[in-house]
């Protein structure tokens, strides 16, 4: 199966860096399982402190049906938990902007 490298950005509200890190440090085992079962690996999120932009990158196989299903109770609980500290859509999912890969050195 093809492995894709995916990158996107999100926006953290000012003053919430520590809380964002805390929530991810305490990520639930059922969410980790859902992420891995969705074909995501090598997932990192970086913060640009000057702009509060979160830069996420991951390796992905499959098409993420589990993580995009907002009716999944684990997904719903997570997006609702994170909604107060990030820029979100009306359904509380993070506003994500896909990034285009222009260079890769394997």
C-alpha positions in Angstrom: 0.0 0.0 0.0 1.3 3.5 -0.9 2.5 5.6 2.0 1.8 9.3 1.6 3.4 12.2 3.5 0.7 14.6 4.5 1.2 18.1 6.0 -1.3 20.7 7.1 -1.6 23.7 9.3 -4.0 24.7 12.0 -4.2 27.7 14.4 -3.9 27.7 18.1 -5.5 30.5 20.0 -3.0 32.8 21.8 -1.9 31.8 25.3 -2.8 28.1 24.9 0.5 26.5 24.1 0.9 24.8 27.5 -2.7 23.5 27.5 -2.4 22.2 23.9 0.7 20.3 24.9 -0.8 19.0 28.1 -3.9 17.6 26.3 -1.7 15.9 23.7 0.6 14.5 26.4 -2.5 12.9 27.9 -3.9 11.6 24.6 -6.4 8.8 25.2 -5.4 5.3 24.3 -8.6 4.8 22.3 -7.7 7.9 20.2 -4.2 6.6 19.6 -5.7 3.3 18.5 -8.2 5.1 16.2 -5.4 7.1 14.6 -3.2 4.1 14.0 -6.1 2.0 12.8 -6.8 4.8 10.3 -3.4 4.3 8.7 -1.6 7.2 10.3 2.0 6.8 11.5 5.0 9.1 12.3 2.7 11.9 13.3 4.2 15.2 14.6 2.8 18.6 15.3 5.0 21.7 15.6 4.2 25.2 16.8 5.4 28.5 15.3 5.3 30.7 18.4 5.4 33.9 16.4 2.1 33.1 14.6 0.5 30.4 16.7 0.4 28.3 13.6 0.4 24.5 14.2 2.2 22.5 11.5 1.3 18.9 11.4 3.0 16.2 9.3 2.2 12.5 9.2 2.6 9.4 7.1 -0.7 8.0 5.9 -2.0 4.8 4.2 -5.6 4.4 3.5 -8.2 7.2 3.4 -8.9 8.1 7.1 -12.5 7.0 7.3 -12.4 6.6 11.1 -10.9 10.0 11.8 -13.2 11.9 9.5 -16.3 10.4 11.0 -17.4 13.2 13.3 -20.2 10.9 14.6 -17.5 8.5 16.0 -17.8 9.1 19.8 -14.0 9.3 20.3 -13.6 11.8 17.5 -16.5 13.8 18.7 -15.2 13.9 22.3 -11.7 15.0 21.1 -12.8 17.8 18.7 -15.2 19.1 21.4 -12.3 19.1 23.9 -10.0 21.0 21.6 -12.5 23.5 20.3 -11.9 26.1 23.1 -8.2 26.5 22.3 -8.1 26.3 18.5 -9.6 27.9 15.5 -12.5 25.6 14.6 -15.3 25.0 12.0 -18.9 25.2 13.1 -18.9 21.5 14.0 -15.8 22.0 16.3 -13.4 20.3 13.9 -10.0 22.1 13.6 -9.7 24.4 10.6 -7.0 22.6 8.6 -5.2 24.0 5.6 -3.5 21.4 3.5 0.1 22.2 2.5 1.7 21.3 -0.8 5.0 19.4 -0.7 7.6 21.1 -2.9 10.7 19.2 -1.8 11.5 15.9 -0.2 15.0 14.4 0.5 14.5 10.8 1.4 
